[in-house]
Amino acid sequence: MDVKKLVAQMTLEEKAGLCSGLDFWHTKPVERLGVPSVMVSDGPHGLRKQAEGGDHLGINESIKAVCFPTGSCLASSFDRDLVYEVGQTIGKECQAENVSVILGPAANIKRSPLCGRNFEYLSEDPYLSSQLAGAHIRGVQSQNVGTSLKHFAANNQEHRRMSSSSEIDERTFREIYLASFEAAVKEAKPWTVMCSYNRINGVYASENHRLLTEILRDEWGFDGYVMSDWGAVNQRVDGLKAGLELEMPGGNRANDQKIIKAVQNGELDESVLDTACERMLTVLYRYVEQKKDGVVFDRDADHEVARRVASQCMVLLRNEENILPLQKEQKVAFIGKFAQTPRYQGGGSSHINSHKVTSALEAVKEVATVTYAQGYDTKEDVTLPDLHDEAVKTAAAADVAVIFAGLPDAFESEGYDRTHLNLPNCQTRLIDDICAVQKNVVVVLHNGSPVTMPWKDKVKGILEVYLGGQAVGGATVDVLYGSVNPSGRLAETFPKKLSDNPSYLYYLGEGDVTEYREGVYVGYRYYDKKEMDVLYPFGYGLSYTTFAYKDMKASCDEMDDTGTVTVTLTVKNTGDRAGKEVVQLYMQPCEGKIMRPVRELKGFAKVELQPGEEKEVSFTLSKRSFAYYNTQLHDWHVESGTYTLWAAKNSRELVCSVQVKVNSTVDIPRVYTRNTTFGDLLSDPKAAKVAKKLMSGVSILGSDTDSENDTLGEGTADMMAAMMKDMPLRTAVSFSGGAFNDEKLEEALRELNS
């Protein structure tokens, strides 16, 4: 389709109309020219297709579909291929249901565990988030269905999300919040990107030219169209100028008229509108011209995919005395409402109308006979004596008690943030009371984000299943009884308490301003730098087998920042059960002048091994793997020095390492002023000669400071040296005794800056 020719035939009114939706879920047609209307639909962990009279918050019912594990669960797989498969399956479902674009994945950083929408998001780490978001995009789009990578950008809280301004410095924005989207855009090429509700440093994302055009298109090469989050448009004409093509939901004729008037009065160049229409039509016809006929939405088959996927995401956090896997002949009690009615997804726009839900209590019938007691209800956080006492009694009579606990729907949802990290009090009390009568306790957690665990040391097993989708019950039984060896790893840190989180003091902000004062120290970057105890570190997870690493090597000992280095190591399954290991590669920066995290994730690989089997794993790193974002250059920069690359089990458990010296090929321009310190001059070999000349005529106290004539006490010479190092050049005038003046200082500065 020649979209330029098509746009040239459109009236101004038709062009303006094409840039807003027809209704909640459809684009506008241009019937006169044969341009069809196509449907977009909510995601990202399933198809939430609604009728034309639908809504975007999950209030009205959508079609029966399959709910896959949510983002928080799926990210714990650390498995690009698995995430691709989920996207591919959802893409087929979209084809069967005539959906052109599914809204997702969601790549916002988990700045705080309080964010009510964290269950949709992937990680606190931008590398992991962007890699998995890219895998999801490639999977969906392999079926010729588009994705809408969201919510771009810095949408990290639900509180006042439509008006709050995320105040972020440039380096933090680039290294953490934009980086979570960057590789997904560059490598996976999403058809569309969804802008967020919030402002960024005072400018709404929907009309942020720097964000939507200069960075997204000019730097990253995005070639699709940008749509608004539902209701995110502030000033429509400003948004169009900034690079926002499609306003959703539709029906806002007033904004269409504003576009028309802006062109007519010269405020908006019609070529900007033409370009927006061309981008819209390019994506629309990409779907229309390759629409697949005869695709069937096989819900039962996809349910089994969801079960297998969920089992690969679950994280075994504790397994004392190898209490897991359970044995079929053991007398096991399942305790807790979630065993019978699992919480498997979050609330809001991603809420799937599941065609069926498998509970653990139902699934275990295929494996073993268990007893059951409900224990608590989720309507209110109150202990119901009859349910509570029955559960304690049932648990006491078993060999092992498995308590299904977690967060009720009301505790986390789109639209509002959590206020604490605790489980309901009634559940905590139930766990404590069962531990008092039963020494063999396993806790299964259903939650979309971290919770505190005051009972952690009282139980022998903890299995984090997150919000594992509609087949979570079957997947949980698969892991509990060992038909699946757990291989999930935490994609976020579990802090010991809420106040440990780096954003704790400033999270919700004041009014409509939220300051990201913690800078680049988000998640494990903060906890590891602080050497702070955590409940469970980023990347943590246990297995029913054991693994060993050896023979870690780098393809070179030294490289320029224009080159690459390949790191290899051998991983061996040293246990007696097949399993999957997640090898994590962390970069530890050189000891330079820039404040950086002690380690950052730069690679990961999931490898499946039979007992005794070993395989080689490799990672290739380039300039970006070693770089920080330099705000003077407005670009990524590598400090020259020696970097350590760690193969690790998690951010805290480092196994083996190699070192690589990286030489920067970019010199950062230095500009010296009257207030440059002598120490800064001395650190620059080219400027050191001038510095020494200036220093030779400077006496800080106007007297001899030799340690042998130290009249001010021991250590005076060291003090003088330190003071001299940190003194600005202008002090050479004050302490030269008249031998040095402003004219000579300016002459020295001209020499330094030449």
C-alpha positions, 0 to 999 in steps of 0.5 A: 500500500502506498500510504503517501499516495493515500494520505494525499487523497484525504481531506483535512478532516479525514486526516485529523480523524485518523489520529483519534480512535473510533471508540474505546478499542478501534481506529477510525476508518476512512470509508471513502478511500477504503481504509478499514477500522482495526481493533486494539486490545488490552494485554499484556498477559492475555487477550482482554478483548471487549465489545465496542462499549467496553472500558479500560479498567476491566470493569465490563466483561471481556471475551473468555480467554487465557490468562498467562503469568503476569509480568512479575511472574514471567520475568522470574523465568529469566528465559527469553525463549519462554517469554517469546513463546508466550508472546507467540501464543498470544499473537495467535489468539489475537489473529483468531480474534481479529485484534491488530495490536495488543497493548503490552508488554509493560516495561516500567521499572519497579522503583518501589515495591509499593507500586500498585501495578508492579505485577504487570511490570518485569523487573527493577533491572533495566537490562533484564526488563528490556531483554524480556520485553523484547522477547515478548514483542518478537513473539507476538509480532511473529504472528503479524500482530503488533505490540504497544510497548508501555508505559513510556516513560517513568510511570512508576507509581499509580498515585496521581499518575495522570498529573504527577511529574517524575523529576529525574536527572538525565543520567538516571533517566538514561541508565535506568528508566529509558534503558528498560525500553531502549533495547526492546525498541532497537532490537525488537521493533514494536509496531507501536509505543504507548506514552504514559500518563505522567509528566517528566520533569514538568512535561507530559509524556503525551506532548514530550518532543524530547521523549517521543521524537528526539529519543524514541525516533531519532536516536532509537530508530522507532518507525511505528506510531505512538498512541496515548494511554487511555485519557493521557492526552493533555493538549492535543496539538502539542502532542501531535507536534511532539510525536503522538499519532493516535489519541485513545480512547476515541470519540473526542471530536473536540480534539479533532477540531483543534487539529483542523483549526491549528492547520487552518490558522498556521499553528500546525504545519499540515506536513506534521499531520501527514506524517502522523497519518502515514505512520498510522496507515503503515502499521494498519496495513502491515496487519491488514495485508497479512491477516491470517485466515482460519486461525483458531483460538484453542483455549484448552491447549493454551491453558496447558501452555500457561501451566508449563510456563508458570512452572518455569517461573516459580521461585524456590526461596527456602528448602530446609532439610529438603522438605521439597519436593513432597512425596506422594506417600506423605500425609499432606495438608493444603491450608488456605483459601488460595489452594482452592481459589487461587489469586492468579492475576491483578486488577485493572486493565489487564484483568483477563476473563479466564475460560477456566482456572485450575486450583492446586486443590483440584490439580493435586488429585492427579498426584496424591490425596491431601486434606484441606482447610480454608483457614482464612477469607479474603473479604476482610482481614479478620481472623475467623475462629472456626476457619482458623482453628480447623486449619490449625487442627488439620495442619497438626495432623499431617506430615507436612502442612502447605499453606497457600498465602498471599495478597488479596485482590484489594491489596494491589491493583491498577489505580492505587499504590500499596501502603505496606508490604505485609500479608493480611494479619489473619494469614500471618497469624495462621502461619504462626499458629500452624508453625507452633503445632507443625514442624514441617511447614511450606508456604506458597505465596500468591502475590504480585510484588514483594511481601515481608516474611516475619515467619520466614525462619519458622517454616522449612519451605517457601515457594514464590508463585507470584500471580501465575496465571489461570493454570497456577494451581497445576503448575504449583503442584508440578513443582511441589511434587517434583515433576518440575524442578523449580528454576525461577529467579527473583527479578526484584529484591525482597527487602526486609522492611519497606523503609529499606527501599531507596525510594522510601522517603520520597516515593509518592512525592508532594502534590504533583511532584515526585523526585527520584532522589535515589538516582541510579541506585534502584533495587539491588544497585542500592542494597548492594552498594549499602551492603544492606541485609535483604530478605532475598537478593535480586536473581535469587532462587533455589533448585532441587539439584546443584550446579557448579561453574568453572573455566571462566575465560575472556576472549581478550585481556584488554580492549578499546571501547569500540570492540567486544569481548566474549566471556565463556564458562562451563556449567555442570549439574552436580546433583542427581536430578535434571534442572535448569540453571540461570547464569547471571553475568555482572559487571563491576566497574573500574575504580574511577571517578564516577559514582556507580553501583558496585555491580550491574547485570549485563548478561543472563542465560538459562541452561538445562542440564541432566545429572552430571552434564555440563555445557559452555555458556557464553556472553558477548559484551560491547561498549554499552556493557561497561558504560555510564551515561555522561551528562557532559557528552550527553552520550554513553562513555567508558572510563578507562580502567580494569573491569571485573566480570562476575558469573553469579547465582544472584547479585550477592552470590558471586562464583567466579570472575575474569578481568578486562582492561577497557580503554576509552577512545573518547576524551571528555573535554576539560574546561578549566576555570578560576574555581578548578581545584589544584587536585583536578589539575594534577589528575590531568597529565597535560595540566599537571605542569601548569599546576606545579608552576602555580603551586610553587609560589603558593604558601597556604599559611605564609610559613614553613610547613615542613613536618620537622618545624611543625608548630601546629602539631603532628599531621600538619603537613598532611593537612596542608597537602590535602588543603592544597589539593582541594583549593581552587586556582584563584587562591594562588592569588591570595596566597602568593604574597603578591607574586601572582595576580589575576592577570597571570592566572588568566594567562595560565587558564588560557594555556590550560584551555588551549 
